[in-house]
Amino acid sequence: MPDTPKPAAPSLQIQLDEEVAQGRYANMAMVDHTQTEFTLDFIYVYPQQPRAKVFSRVITSPQHLKRLMLALQENLARYEAQFGTIQLREEERKH
């Protein structure tokens, strides 16, 4: 019996609004979690200022966070293979 071709997965159309497409710069991130979700806050710390502003908050499931972490690790490895190892200061390695 010949193999029956499987139907192609439906394509996902992603909408990217103009304002979101411009992106936001963050120089700090904070991560918190409960049993059922992770919260990621992306923050801009103003130079020489005692204040910071959360520009974006993403709340996601533990499973999706793990998929995101694996994708970030893979992309970081590709980046370092192409551009060299990213060096961190000693105090940054402890966090």
PyMOL Python script that loads the backbone (N, CA, C, O; Angstrom):
from pymol import cmd

cmd.read_pdbstr("""\
ATOM      1  N   MET A   1       0.846  -1.180   0.000  1.00  0.00           N
ATOM      2  CA  MET A   1       0.000   0.000   0.000  1.00  0.00           C
ATOM      3  C   MET A   1       0.887   1.237   0.000  1.00  0.00           C
ATOM      4  O   MET A   1       1.739   1.375   0.878  1.00  0.00           O
ATOM      5  N   PRO A   2       0.713   2.131  -0.949  1.00  0.00           N
ATOM      6  CA  PRO A   2       1.570   3.313  -1.024  1.00  0.00           C
ATOM      7  C   PRO A   2       1.306   4.260   0.137  1.00  0.00           C
ATOM      8  O   PRO A   2       0.205   4.338   0.682  1.00  0.00           O
ATOM      9  N   ASP A   3       2.389   4.988   0.494  1.00  0.00           N
ATOM     10  CA  ASP A   3       2.244   5.982   1.561  1.00  0.00           C
ATOM     11  C   ASP A   3       1.346   7.112   1.085  1.00  0.00           C
ATOM     12  O   ASP A   3       1.494   7.626  -0.023  1.00  0.00           O
ATOM     13  N   THR A   4       0.419   7.482   1.945  1.00  0.00           N
ATOM     14  CA  THR A   4      -0.459   8.604   1.636  1.00  0.00           C
ATOM     15  C   THR A   4       0.198   9.881   2.140  1.00  0.00           C
ATOM     16  O   THR A   4       0.553   9.967   3.315  1.00  0.00           O
ATOM     17  N   PRO A   5       0.364  10.868   1.278  1.00  0.00           N
ATOM     18  CA  PRO A   5       0.996  12.108   1.747  1.00  0.00           C
ATOM     19  C   PRO A   5       0.157  12.757   2.846  1.00  0.00           C
ATOM     20  O   PRO A   5      -1.072  12.790   2.784  1.00  0.00           O
ATOM     21  N   LYS A   6       0.854  13.262   3.837  1.00  0.00           N
ATOM     22  CA  LYS A   6       0.172  13.950   4.928  1.00  0.00           C
ATOM     23  C   LYS A   6      -0.141  15.378   4.495  1.00  0.00           C
ATOM     24  O   LYS A   6       0.658  16.015   3.809  1.00  0.00           O
ATOM     25  N   PRO A   7      -1.304  15.875   4.898  1.00  0.00           N
ATOM     26  CA  PRO A   7      -1.612  17.261   4.540  1.00  0.00           C
ATOM     27  C   PRO A   7      -0.627  18.213   5.207  1.00  0.00           C
ATOM     28  O   PRO A   7      -0.197  17.992   6.339  1.00  0.00           O
ATOM     29  N   ALA A   8      -0.281  19.264   4.496  1.00  0.00           N
ATOM     30  CA  ALA A   8       0.657  20.259   5.031  1.00  0.00           C
ATOM     31  C   ALA A   8       0.001  20.984   6.207  1.00  0.00           C
ATOM     32  O   ALA A   8      -1.206  21.228   6.219  1.00  0.00           O
ATOM     33  N   ALA A   9       0.832  21.318   7.190  1.00  0.00           N
ATOM     34  CA  ALA A   9       0.330  22.078   8.333  1.00  0.00           C
ATOM     35  C   ALA A   9      -0.101  23.460   7.850  1.00  0.00           C
ATOM     36  O   ALA A   9       0.553  24.062   6.999  1.00  0.00           O
ATOM     37  N   PRO A  10      -1.201  23.952   8.396  1.00  0.00           N
ATOM     38  CA  PRO A  10      -1.633  25.281   7.957  1.00  0.00           C
ATOM     39  C   PRO A  10      -0.569  26.323   8.310  1.00  0.00           C
ATOM     40  O   PRO A  10       0.037  26.273   9.380  1.00  0.00           O
ATOM     41  N   SER A  11      -0.356  27.265   7.390  1.00  0.00           N
ATOM     42  CA  SER A  11       0.642  28.294   7.658  1.00  0.00           C
ATOM     43  C   SER A  11       0.069  29.308   8.634  1.00  0.00           C
ATOM     44  O   SER A  11      -1.135  29.566   8.659  1.00  0.00           O
ATOM     45  N   LEU A  12       0.939  29.862   9.418  1.00  0.00           N
ATOM     46  CA  LEU A  12       0.550  30.848  10.415  1.00  0.00           C
ATOM     47  C   LEU A  12       0.915  32.225   9.900  1.00  0.00           C
ATOM     48  O   LEU A  12       2.078  32.488   9.594  1.00  0.00           O
ATOM     49  N   GLN A  13      -0.050  33.087   9.804  1.00  0.00           N
ATOM     50  CA  GLN A  13       0.210  34.453   9.387  1.00  0.00           C
ATOM     51  C   GLN A  13       0.338  35.313  10.642  1.00  0.00           C
ATOM     52  O   GLN A  13      -0.591  35.412  11.443  1.00  0.00           O
ATOM     53  N   ILE A  14       1.493  35.926  10.792  1.00  0.00           N
ATOM     54  CA  ILE A  14       1.772  36.740  11.975  1.00  0.00           C
ATOM     55  C   ILE A  14       1.671  38.206  11.596  1.00  0.00           C
ATOM     56  O   ILE A  14       2.287  38.653  10.628  1.00  0.00           O
ATOM     57  N   GLN A  15       0.893  38.947  12.363  1.00  0.00           N
ATOM     58  CA  GLN A  15       0.741  40.379  12.123  1.00  0.00           C
ATOM     59  C   GLN A  15       1.724  41.126  13.011  1.00  0.00           C
ATOM     60  O   GLN A  15       1.837  40.845  14.204  1.00  0.00           O
ATOM     61  N   LEU A  16       2.427  42.070  12.423  1.00  0.00           N
ATOM     62  CA  LEU A  16       3.398  42.883  13.151  1.00  0.00           C
ATOM     63  C   LEU A  16       3.060  44.340  12.922  1.00  0.00           C
ATOM     64  O   LEU A  16       3.323  44.890  11.853  1.00  0.00           O
ATOM     65  N   ASP A  17       2.468  44.972  13.946  1.00  0.00           N
ATOM     66  CA  ASP A  17       2.115  46.383  13.833  1.00  0.00           C
ATOM     67  C   ASP A  17       3.369  47.232  13.709  1.00  0.00           C
ATOM     68  O   ASP A  17       4.434  46.857  14.200  1.00  0.00           O
ATOM     69  N   GLU A  18       3.241  48.370  13.056  1.00  0.00           N
ATOM     70  CA  GLU A  18       4.385  49.243  12.802  1.00  0.00           C
ATOM     71  C   GLU A  18       5.096  49.650  14.094  1.00  0.00           C
ATOM     72  O   GLU A  18       6.325  49.645  14.153  1.00  0.00           O
ATOM     73  N   GLU A  19       4.333  50.000  15.118  1.00  0.00           N
ATOM     74  CA  GLU A  19       4.950  50.427  16.386  1.00  0.00           C
ATOM     75  C   GLU A  19       5.737  49.283  17.038  1.00  0.00           C
ATOM     76  O   GLU A  19       6.831  49.496  17.560  1.00  0.00           O
ATOM     77  N   VAL A  20       5.180  48.086  17.004  1.00  0.00           N
ATOM     78  CA  VAL A  20       5.862  46.925  17.577  1.00  0.00           C
ATOM     79  C   VAL A  20       7.092  46.575  16.752  1.00  0.00           C
ATOM     80  O   VAL A  20       8.112  46.171  17.309  1.00  0.00           O
ATOM     81  N   ALA A  21       7.012  46.724  15.433  1.00  0.00           N
ATOM     82  CA  ALA A  21       8.126  46.388  14.546  1.00  0.00           C
ATOM     83  C   ALA A  21       9.355  47.238  14.828  1.00  0.00           C
ATOM     84  O   ALA A  21      10.475  46.796  14.577  1.00  0.00           O
ATOM     85  N   GLN A  22       9.173  48.435  15.339  1.00  0.00           N
ATOM     86  CA  GLN A  22      10.299  49.308  15.656  1.00  0.00           C
ATOM     87  C   GLN A  22      11.098  48.785  16.849  1.00  0.00           C
ATOM     88  O   GLN A  22      12.278  49.104  16.994  1.00  0.00           O
ATOM     89  N   GLY A  23      10.464  47.991  17.694  1.00  0.00           N
ATOM     90  CA  GLY A  23      11.157  47.399  18.830  1.00  0.00           C
ATOM     91  C   GLY A  23      11.407  48.386  19.956  1.00  0.00           C
ATOM     92  O   GLY A  23      11.203  49.591  19.804  1.00  0.00           O
ATOM     93  N   ARG A  24      11.850  47.859  21.086  1.00  0.00           N
ATOM     94  CA  ARG A  24      12.227  48.657  22.249  1.00  0.00           C
ATOM     95  C   ARG A  24      13.565  48.133  22.745  1.00  0.00           C
ATOM     96  O   ARG A  24      13.826  46.931  22.703  1.00  0.00           O
ATOM     97  N   TYR A  25      14.400  49.035  23.211  1.00  0.00           N
ATOM     98  CA  TYR A  25      15.692  48.645  23.763  1.00  0.00           C
ATOM     99  C   TYR A  25      15.523  48.380  25.250  1.00  0.00           C
ATOM    100  O   TYR A  25      14.909  49.176  25.960  1.00  0.00           O
ATOM    101  N   ALA A  26      16.062  47.273  25.719  1.00  0.00           N
ATOM    102  CA  ALA A  26      16.068  46.946  27.145  1.00  0.00           C
ATOM    103  C   ALA A  26      17.489  46.579  27.529  1.00  0.00           C
ATOM    104  O   ALA A  26      18.170  45.846  26.812  1.00  0.00           O
ATOM    105  N   ASN A  27      17.934  47.101  28.680  1.00  0.00           N
ATOM    106  CA  ASN A  27      19.271  46.758  29.153  1.00  0.00           C
ATOM    107  C   ASN A  27      19.220  46.013  30.486  1.00  0.00           C
ATOM    108  O   ASN A  27      20.228  45.875  31.179  1.00  0.00           O
ATOM    109  N   MET A  28      18.017  45.536  30.829  1.00  0.00           N
ATOM    110  CA  MET A  28      17.835  44.739  32.041  1.00  0.00           C
ATOM    111  C   MET A  28      16.567  43.915  31.864  1.00  0.00           C
ATOM    112  O   MET A  28      15.624  44.344  31.200  1.00  0.00           O
ATOM    113  N   ALA A  29      16.552  42.751  32.453  1.00  0.00           N
ATOM    114  CA  ALA A  29      15.344  41.929  32.449  1.00  0.00           C
ATOM    115  C   ALA A  29      15.202  41.281  33.819  1.00  0.00           C
ATOM    116  O   ALA A  29      16.192  40.952  34.472  1.00  0.00           O
ATOM    117  N   MET A  30      13.975  41.106  34.237  1.00  0.00           N
ATOM    118  CA  MET A  30      13.686  40.417  35.493  1.00  0.00           C
ATOM    119  C   MET A  30      12.737  39.277  35.184  1.00  0.00           C
ATOM    120  O   MET A  30      11.844  39.403  34.346  1.00  0.00           O
ATOM    121  N   VAL A  31      12.942  38.155  35.874  1.00  0.00           N
ATOM    122  CA  VAL A  31      12.121  36.974  35.656  1.00  0.00           C
ATOM    123  C   VAL A  31      11.535  36.552  36.996  1.00  0.00           C
ATOM    124  O   VAL A  31      12.238  36.501  38.006  1.00  0.00           O
ATOM    125  N   ASP A  32      10.247  36.251  36.993  1.00  0.00           N
ATOM    126  CA  ASP A  32       9.566  35.753  38.183  1.00  0.00           C
ATOM    127  C   ASP A  32       8.689  34.588  37.736  1.00  0.00           C
ATOM    128  O   ASP A  32       8.397  34.451  36.548  1.00  0.00           O
ATOM    129  N   HIS A  33       8.273  33.757  38.674  1.00  0.00           N
ATOM    130  CA  HIS A  33       7.428  32.633  38.281  1.00  0.00           C
ATOM    131  C   HIS A  33       6.516  32.192  39.410  1.00  0.00           C
ATOM    132  O   HIS A  33       6.778  32.424  40.590  1.00  0.00           O
ATOM    133  N   THR A  34       5.435  31.547  39.000  1.00  0.00           N
ATOM    134  CA  THR A  34       4.562  30.809  39.897  1.00  0.00           C
ATOM    135  C   THR A  34       4.593  29.368  39.406  1.00  0.00           C
ATOM    136  O   THR A  34       5.375  29.037  38.515  1.00  0.00           O
ATOM    137  N   GLN A  35       3.770  28.525  39.963  1.00  0.00           N
ATOM    138  CA  GLN A  35       3.743  27.134  39.512  1.00  0.00           C
ATOM    139  C   GLN A  35       3.251  27.020  38.074  1.00  0.00           C
ATOM    140  O   GLN A  35       3.622  26.080  37.370  1.00  0.00           O
ATOM    141  N   THR A  36       2.423  27.960  37.627  1.00  0.00           N
ATOM    142  CA  THR A  36       1.781  27.822  36.328  1.00  0.00           C
ATOM    143  C   THR A  36       2.253  28.797  35.253  1.00  0.00           C
ATOM    144  O   THR A  36       1.893  28.636  34.087  1.00  0.00           O
ATOM    145  N   GLU A  37       3.059  29.816  35.617  1.00  0.00           N
ATOM    146  CA  GLU A  37       3.478  30.772  34.602  1.00  0.00           C
ATOM    147  C   GLU A  37       4.767  31.483  34.973  1.00  0.00           C
ATOM    148  O   GLU A  37       5.144  31.557  36.143  1.00  0.00           O
ATOM    149  N   PHE A  38       5.435  32.004  33.950  1.00  0.00           N
ATOM    150  CA  PHE A  38       6.628  32.830  34.108  1.00  0.00           C
ATOM    151  C   PHE A  38       6.286  34.240  33.655  1.00  0.00           C
ATOM    152  O   PHE A  38       5.532  34.428  32.701  1.00  0.00           O
ATOM    153  N   THR A  39       6.844  35.226  34.341  1.00  0.00           N
ATOM    154  CA  THR A  39       6.687  36.625  33.958  1.00  0.00           C
ATOM    155  C   THR A  39       8.068  37.184  33.662  1.00  0.00           C
ATOM    156  O   THR A  39       8.977  37.102  34.487  1.00  0.00           O
ATOM    157  N   LEU A  40       8.210  37.755  32.469  1.00  0.00           N
ATOM    158  CA  LEU A  40       9.469  38.386  32.058  1.00  0.00           C
ATOM    159  C   LEU A  40       9.217  39.882  31.892  1.00  0.00           C
ATOM    160  O   LEU A  40       8.379  40.287  31.086  1.00  0.00           O
ATOM    161  N   ASP A  41       9.929  40.692  32.644  1.00  0.00           N
ATOM    162  CA  ASP A  41       9.856  42.143  32.514  1.00  0.00           C
ATOM    163  C   ASP A  41      11.115  42.629  31.820  1.00  0.00           C
ATOM    164  O   ASP A  41      12.225  42.320  32.251  1.00  0.00           O
ATOM    165  N   PHE A  42      10.945  43.390  30.747  1.00  0.00           N
ATOM    166  CA  PHE A  42      12.060  43.984  30.023  1.00  0.00           C
ATOM    167  C   PHE A  42      12.109  45.459  30.397  1.00  0.00           C
ATOM    168  O   PHE A  42      11.114  46.174  30.278  1.00  0.00           O
ATOM    169  N   ILE A  43      13.283  45.908  30.852  1.00  0.00           N
ATOM    170  CA  ILE A  43      13.425  47.192  31.533  1.00  0.00           C
ATOM    171  C   ILE A  43      14.516  48.019  30.877  1.00  0.00           C
ATOM    172  O   ILE A  43      15.504  47.485  30.372  1.00  0.00           O
ATOM    173  N   TYR A  44      14.322  49.329  30.892  1.00  0.00           N
ATOM    174  CA  TYR A  44      15.382  50.241  30.500  1.00  0.00           C
ATOM    175  C   TYR A  44      15.831  50.986  31.747  1.00  0.00           C
ATOM    176  O   TYR A  44      15.044  51.690  32.379  1.00  0.00           O
ATOM    177  N   VAL A  45      17.117  50.822  32.100  1.00  0.00           N
ATOM    178  CA  VAL A  45      17.713  51.534  33.228  1.00  0.00           C
ATOM    179  C   VAL A  45      18.383  52.779  32.675  1.00  0.00           C
ATOM    180  O   VAL A  45      19.291  52.692  31.848  1.00  0.00           O
ATOM    181  N   TYR A  46      17.933  53.932  33.132  1.00  0.00           N
ATOM    182  CA  TYR A  46      18.497  55.191  32.661  1.00  0.00           C
ATOM    183  C   TYR A  46      19.902  55.374  33.219  1.00  0.00           C
ATOM    184  O   TYR A  46      20.119  55.156  34.411  1.00  0.00           O
ATOM    185  N   PRO A  47      20.859  55.769  32.388  1.00  0.00           N
ATOM    186  CA  PRO A  47      22.229  55.987  32.876  1.00  0.00           C
ATOM    187  C   PRO A  47      22.256  57.065  33.964  1.00  0.00           C
ATOM    188  O   PRO A  47      21.631  58.117  33.832  1.00  0.00           O
ATOM    189  N   GLN A  48      22.974  56.786  35.013  1.00  0.00           N
ATOM    190  CA  GLN A  48      23.179  57.731  36.109  1.00  0.00           C
ATOM    191  C   GLN A  48      21.873  58.165  36.779  1.00  0.00           C
ATOM    192  O   GLN A  48      21.824  59.232  37.393  1.00  0.00           O
ATOM    193  N   GLN A  49      20.828  57.364  36.671  1.00  0.00           N
ATOM    194  CA  GLN A  49      19.550  57.701  37.287  1.00  0.00           C
ATOM    195  C   GLN A  49      19.129  56.572  38.227  1.00  0.00           C
ATOM    196  O   GLN A  49      19.372  55.399  37.943  1.00  0.00           O
ATOM    197  N   PRO A  50      18.500  56.930  39.341  1.00  0.00           N
ATOM    198  CA  PRO A  50      18.063  55.893  40.290  1.00  0.00           C
ATOM    199  C   PRO A  50      16.692  55.314  39.943  1.00  0.00           C
ATOM    200  O   PRO A  50      15.985  54.826  40.826  1.00  0.00           O
ATOM    201  N   ARG A  51      16.315  55.365  38.678  1.00  0.00           N
ATOM    202  CA  ARG A  51      15.015  54.844  38.283  1.00  0.00           C
ATOM    203  C   ARG A  51      15.150  54.000  37.021  1.00  0.00           C
ATOM    204  O   ARG A  51      16.119  54.111  36.269  1.00  0.00           O
ATOM    205  N   ALA A  52      14.160  53.166  36.822  1.00  0.00           N
ATOM    206  CA  ALA A  52      14.116  52.317  35.637  1.00  0.00           C
ATOM    207  C   ALA A  52      12.657  52.155  35.242  1.00  0.00           C
ATOM    208  O   ALA A  52      11.763  52.315  36.072  1.00  0.00           O
ATOM    209  N   LYS A  53      12.417  51.839  33.974  1.00  0.00           N
ATOM    210  CA  LYS A  53      11.054  51.706  33.492  1.00  0.00           C
ATOM    211  C   LYS A  53      10.871  50.370  32.794  1.00  0.00           C
ATOM    212  O   LYS A  53      11.662  49.992  31.930  1.00  0.00           O
ATOM    213  N   VAL A  54       9.810  49.654  33.184  1.00  0.00           N
ATOM    214  CA  VAL A  54       9.446  48.424  32.490  1.00  0.00           C
ATOM    215  C   VAL A  54       8.770  48.828  31.182  1.00  0.00           C
ATOM    216  O   VAL A  54       7.752  49.520  31.193  1.00  0.00           O
ATOM    217  N   PHE A  55       9.339  48.393  30.052  1.00  0.00           N
ATOM    218  CA  PHE A  55       8.777  48.708  28.753  1.00  0.00           C
ATOM    219  C   PHE A  55       7.891  47.595  28.230  1.00  0.00           C
ATOM    220  O   PHE A  55       7.008  47.837  27.406  1.00  0.00           O
ATOM    221  N   SER A  56       8.118  46.373  28.702  1.00  0.00           N
ATOM    222  CA  SER A  56       7.316  45.268  28.204  1.00  0.00           C
ATOM    223  C   SER A  56       7.272  44.163  29.247  1.00  0.00           C
ATOM    224  O   SER A  56       8.271  43.883  29.909  1.00  0.00           O
ATOM    225  N   ARG A  57       6.123  43.546  29.389  1.00  0.00           N
ATOM    226  CA  ARG A  57       5.962  42.388  30.278  1.00  0.00           C
ATOM    227  C   ARG A  57       5.377  41.259  29.444  1.00  0.00           C
ATOM    228  O   ARG A  57       4.382  41.441  28.744  1.00  0.00           O
ATOM    229  N   VAL A  58       6.006  40.089  29.526  1.00  0.00           N
ATOM    230  CA  VAL A  58       5.524  38.905  28.829  1.00  0.00           C
ATOM    231  C   VAL A  58       5.239  37.841  29.880  1.00  0.00           C
ATOM    232  O   VAL A  58       6.096  37.519  30.703  1.00  0.00           O
ATOM    233  N   ILE A  59       4.035  37.304  29.844  1.00  0.00           N
ATOM    234  CA  ILE A  59       3.628  36.231  30.763  1.00  0.00           C
ATOM    235  C   ILE A  59       3.387  34.996  29.908  1.00  0.00           C
ATOM    236  O   ILE A  59       2.641  35.044  28.930  1.00  0.00           O
ATOM    237  N   THR A  60       4.029  33.877  30.287  1.00  0.00           N
ATOM    238  CA  THR A  60       3.938  32.685  29.447  1.00  0.00           C
ATOM    239  C   THR A  60       3.970  31.421  30.299  1.00  0.00           C
ATOM    240  O   THR A  60       4.260  31.469  31.494  1.00  0.00           O
ATOM    241  N   SER A  61       3.670  30.302  29.672  1.00  0.00           N
ATOM    242  CA  SER A  61       3.653  29.017  30.372  1.00  0.00           C
ATOM    243  C   SER A  61       5.078  28.486  30.564  1.00  0.00           C
ATOM    244  O   SER A  61       5.988  28.880  29.835  1.00  0.00           O
ATOM    245  N   PRO A  62       5.273  27.595  31.543  1.00  0.00           N
ATOM    246  CA  PRO A  62       6.599  26.990  31.714  1.00  0.00           C
ATOM    247  C   PRO A  62       7.074  26.254  30.463  1.00  0.00           C
ATOM    248  O   PRO A  62       8.262  26.290  30.142  1.00  0.00           O
ATOM    249  N   GLN A  63       6.164  25.591  29.757  1.00  0.00           N
ATOM    250  CA  GLN A  63       6.551  24.854  28.554  1.00  0.00           C
ATOM    251  C   GLN A  63       7.034  25.811  27.463  1.00  0.00           C
ATOM    252  O   GLN A  63       8.045  25.550  26.810  1.00  0.00           O
ATOM    253  N   HIS A  64       6.324  26.904  27.266  1.00  0.00           N
ATOM    254  CA  HIS A  64       6.742  27.852  26.239  1.00  0.00           C
ATOM    255  C   HIS A  64       8.047  28.529  26.636  1.00  0.00           C
ATOM    256  O   HIS A  64       8.898  28.772  25.780  1.00  0.00           O
ATOM    257  N   LEU A  65       8.221  28.837  27.921  1.00  0.00           N
ATOM    258  CA  LEU A  65       9.470  29.455  28.356  1.00  0.00           C
ATOM    259  C   LEU A  65      10.650  28.530  28.072  1.00  0.00           C
ATOM    260  O   LEU A  65      11.716  28.987  27.659  1.00  0.00           O
ATOM    261  N   LYS A  66      10.460  27.236  28.292  1.00  0.00           N
ATOM    262  CA  LYS A  66      11.554  26.300  28.019  1.00  0.00           C
ATOM    263  C   LYS A  66      11.875  26.259  26.527  1.00  0.00           C
ATOM    264  O   LYS A  66      13.045  26.220  26.148  1.00  0.00           O
ATOM    265  N   ARG A  67      10.836  26.268  25.671  1.00  0.00           N
ATOM    266  CA  ARG A  67      11.078  26.317  24.219  1.00  0.00           C
ATOM    267  C   ARG A  67      11.814  27.597  23.847  1.00  0.00           C
ATOM    268  O   ARG A  67      12.723  27.573  23.017  1.00  0.00           O
ATOM    269  N   LEU A  68      11.426  28.712  24.454  1.00  0.00           N
ATOM    270  CA  LEU A  68      12.096  29.993  24.198  1.00  0.00           C
ATOM    271  C   LEU A  68      13.545  29.932  24.646  1.00  0.00           C
ATOM    272  O   LEU A  68      14.436  30.384  23.927  1.00  0.00           O
ATOM    273  N   MET A  69      13.792  29.378  25.830  1.00  0.00           N
ATOM    274  CA  MET A  69      15.161  29.272  26.340  1.00  0.00           C
ATOM    275  C   MET A  69      16.031  28.438  25.398  1.00  0.00           C
ATOM    276  O   MET A  69      17.175  28.802  25.126  1.00  0.00           O
ATOM    277  N   LEU A  70      15.497  27.330  24.903  1.00  0.00           N
ATOM    278  CA  LEU A  70      16.266  26.493  23.970  1.00  0.00           C
ATOM    279  C   LEU A  70      16.545  27.239  22.671  1.00  0.00           C
ATOM    280  O   LEU A  70      17.640  27.129  22.117  1.00  0.00           O
ATOM    281  N   ALA A  71      15.567  27.995  22.179  1.00  0.00           N
ATOM    282  CA  ALA A  71      15.778  28.781  20.956  1.00  0.00           C
ATOM    283  C   ALA A  71      16.829  29.863  21.190  1.00  0.00           C
ATOM    284  O   ALA A  71      17.660  30.115  20.318  1.00  0.00           O
ATOM    285  N   LEU A  72      16.800  30.501  22.351  1.00  0.00           N
ATOM    286  CA  LEU A  72      17.804  31.520  22.668  1.00  0.00           C
ATOM    287  C   LEU A  72      19.195  30.905  22.771  1.00  0.00           C
ATOM    288  O   LEU A  72      20.162  31.480  22.273  1.00  0.00           O
ATOM    289  N   GLN A  73      19.307  29.742  23.412  1.00  0.00           N
ATOM    290  CA  GLN A  73      20.607  29.070  23.525  1.00  0.00           C
ATOM    291  C   GLN A  73      21.155  28.716  22.150  1.00  0.00           C
ATOM    292  O   GLN A  73      22.342  28.905  21.883  1.00  0.00           O
ATOM    293  N   GLU A  74      20.299  28.207  21.283  1.00  0.00           N
ATOM    294  CA  GLU A  74      20.735  27.827  19.937  1.00  0.00           C
ATOM    295  C   GLU A  74      21.210  29.061  19.158  1.00  0.00           C
ATOM    296  O   GLU A  74      22.246  29.016  18.495  1.00  0.00           O
ATOM    297  N   ASN A  75      20.461  30.146  19.239  1.00  0.00           N
ATOM    298  CA  ASN A  75      20.840  31.356  18.520  1.00  0.00           C
ATOM    299  C   ASN A  75      22.084  32.002  19.104  1.00  0.00           C
ATOM    300  O   ASN A  75      22.898  32.554  18.364  1.00  0.00           O
ATOM    301  N   LEU A  76      22.245  31.941  20.419  1.00  0.00           N
ATOM    302  CA  LEU A  76      23.457  32.477  21.047  1.00  0.00           C
ATOM    303  C   LEU A  76      24.681  31.673  20.602  1.00  0.00           C
ATOM    304  O   LEU A  76      25.738  32.246  20.337  1.00  0.00           O
ATOM    305  N   ALA A  77      24.541  30.364  20.523  1.00  0.00           N
ATOM    306  CA  ALA A  77      25.655  29.527  20.063  1.00  0.00           C
ATOM    307  C   ALA A  77      26.032  29.884  18.623  1.00  0.00           C
ATOM    308  O   ALA A  77      27.216  29.957  18.291  1.00  0.00           O
ATOM    309  N   ARG A  78      25.039  30.103  17.775  1.00  0.00           N
ATOM    310  CA  ARG A  78      25.321  30.506  16.386  1.00  0.00           C
ATOM    311  C   ARG A  78      26.019  31.867  16.346  1.00  0.00           C
ATOM    312  O   ARG A  78      26.973  32.063  15.594  1.00  0.00           O
ATOM    313  N   TYR A  79      25.537  32.797  17.158  1.00  0.00           N
ATOM    314  CA  TYR A  79      26.131  34.137  17.204  1.00  0.00           C
ATOM    315  C   TYR A  79      27.595  34.044  17.607  1.00  0.00           C
ATOM    316  O   TYR A  79      28.460  34.630  16.955  1.00  0.00           O
ATOM    317  N   GLU A  80      27.881  33.299  18.693  1.00  0.00           N
ATOM    318  CA  GLU A  80      29.255  33.194  19.175  1.00  0.00           C
ATOM    319  C   GLU A  80      30.142  32.447  18.186  1.00  0.00           C
ATOM    320  O   GLU A  80      31.331  32.746  18.082  1.00  0.00           O
ATOM    321  N   ALA A  81      29.588  31.489  17.462  1.00  0.00           N
ATOM    322  CA  ALA A  81      30.375  30.800  16.438  1.00  0.00           C
ATOM    323  C   ALA A  81      30.780  31.767  15.328  1.00  0.00           C
ATOM    324  O   ALA A  81      31.861  31.645  14.754  1.00  0.00           O
ATOM    325  N   GLN A  82      29.915  32.717  15.035  1.00  0.00           N
ATOM    326  CA  GLN A  82      30.193  33.669  13.961  1.00  0.00           C
ATOM    327  C   GLN A  82      31.022  34.871  14.428  1.00  0.00           C
ATOM    328  O   GLN A  82      31.910  35.327  13.709  1.00  0.00           O
ATOM    329  N   PHE A  83      30.733  35.385  15.633  1.00  0.00           N
ATOM    330  CA  PHE A  83      31.340  36.644  16.068  1.00  0.00           C
ATOM    331  C   PHE A  83      32.283  36.512  17.269  1.00  0.00           C
ATOM    332  O   PHE A  83      32.931  37.489  17.645  1.00  0.00           O
ATOM    333  N   GLY A  84      32.371  35.345  17.867  1.00  0.00           N
ATOM    334  CA  GLY A  84      33.234  35.140  19.027  1.00  0.00           C
ATOM    335  C   GLY A  84      32.446  35.122  20.329  1.00  0.00           C
ATOM    336  O   GLY A  84      31.296  35.556  20.396  1.00  0.00           O
ATOM    337  N   THR A  85      33.101  34.610  21.350  1.00  0.00           N
ATOM    338  CA  THR A  85      32.472  34.450  22.657  1.00  0.00           C
ATOM    339  C   THR A  85      32.163  35.801  23.288  1.00  0.00           C
ATOM    340  O   THR A  85      32.985  36.717  23.259  1.00  0.00           O
ATOM    341  N   ILE A  86      30.984  35.911  23.850  1.00  0.00           N
ATOM    342  CA  ILE A  86      30.578  37.120  24.571  1.00  0.00           C
ATOM    343  C   ILE A  86      31.121  37.004  25.991  1.00  0.00           C
ATOM    344  O   ILE A  86      30.821  36.044  26.701  1.00  0.00           O
ATOM    345  N   GLN A  87      31.907  37.969  26.392  1.00  0.00           N
ATOM    346  CA  GLN A  87      32.511  37.957  27.723  1.00  0.00           C
ATOM    347  C   GLN A  87      31.600  38.678  28.717  1.00  0.00           C
ATOM    348  O   GLN A  87      31.085  39.757  28.422  1.00  0.00           O
ATOM    349  N   LEU A  88      31.403  38.084  29.890  1.00  0.00           N
ATOM    350  CA  LEU A  88      30.646  38.703  30.969  1.00  0.00           C
ATOM    351  C   LEU A  88      31.583  39.057  32.102  1.00  0.00           C
ATOM    352  O   LEU A  88      32.591  38.387  32.325  1.00  0.00           O
ATOM    353  N   ARG A  89      31.239  40.124  32.822  1.00  0.00           N
ATOM    354  CA  ARG A  89      32.000  40.451  34.021  1.00  0.00           C
ATOM    355  C   ARG A  89      31.730  39.398  35.078  1.00  0.00           C
ATOM    356  O   ARG A  89      30.696  38.731  35.036  1.00  0.00           O
ATOM    357  N   GLU A  90      32.634  39.242  36.012  1.00  0.00           N
ATOM    358  CA  GLU A  90      32.524  38.211  37.049  1.00  0.00           C
ATOM    359  C   GLU A  90      31.203  38.297  37.804  1.00  0.00           C
ATOM    360  O   GLU A  90      30.574  37.268  38.050  1.00  0.00           O
ATOM    361  N   GLU A  91      30.764  39.510  38.181  1.00  0.00           N
ATOM    362  CA  GLU A  91      29.522  39.631  38.958  1.00  0.00           C
ATOM    363  C   GLU A  91      28.294  39.276  38.124  1.00  0.00           C
ATOM    364  O   GLU A  91      27.264  38.912  38.691  1.00  0.00           O
ATOM    365  N   GLU A  92      28.368  39.368  36.826  1.00  0.00           N
ATOM    366  CA  GLU A  92      27.236  39.002  35.975  1.00  0.00           C
ATOM    367  C   GLU A  92      27.095  37.481  35.882  1.00  0.00           C
ATOM    368  O   GLU A  92      25.990  36.981  35.671  1.00  0.00           O
ATOM    369  N   ARG A  93      28.168  36.757  36.033  1.00  0.00           N
ATOM    370  CA  ARG A  93      28.126  35.295  35.921  1.00  0.00           C
ATOM    371  C   ARG A  93      27.454  34.655  37.113  1.00  0.00           C
ATOM    372  O   ARG A  93      27.023  33.505  37.025  1.00  0.00           O
ATOM    373  N   LYS A  94      27.349  35.360  38.225  1.00  0.00           N
ATOM    374  CA  LYS A  94      26.792  34.799  39.456  1.00  0.00           C
ATOM    375  C   LYS A  94      25.275  34.882  39.503  1.00  0.00           C
ATOM    376  O   LYS A  94      24.654  34.319  40.405  1.00  0.00           O
ATOM    377  N   HIS A  95      24.663  35.582  38.535  1.00  0.00           N
ATOM    378  CA  HIS A  95      23.203  35.770  38.578  1.00  0.00           C
ATOM    379  C   HIS A  95      22.493  34.889  37.621  1.00  0.00           C
ATOM    380  O   HIS A  95      21.265  34.930  37.538  1.00  0.00           O
TER     381      HIS A  95
END
""", "prot")
cmd.dss("prot")
cmd.show_as("cartoon", "prot")
cmd.util.cbc("prot")
cmd.orient("prot")
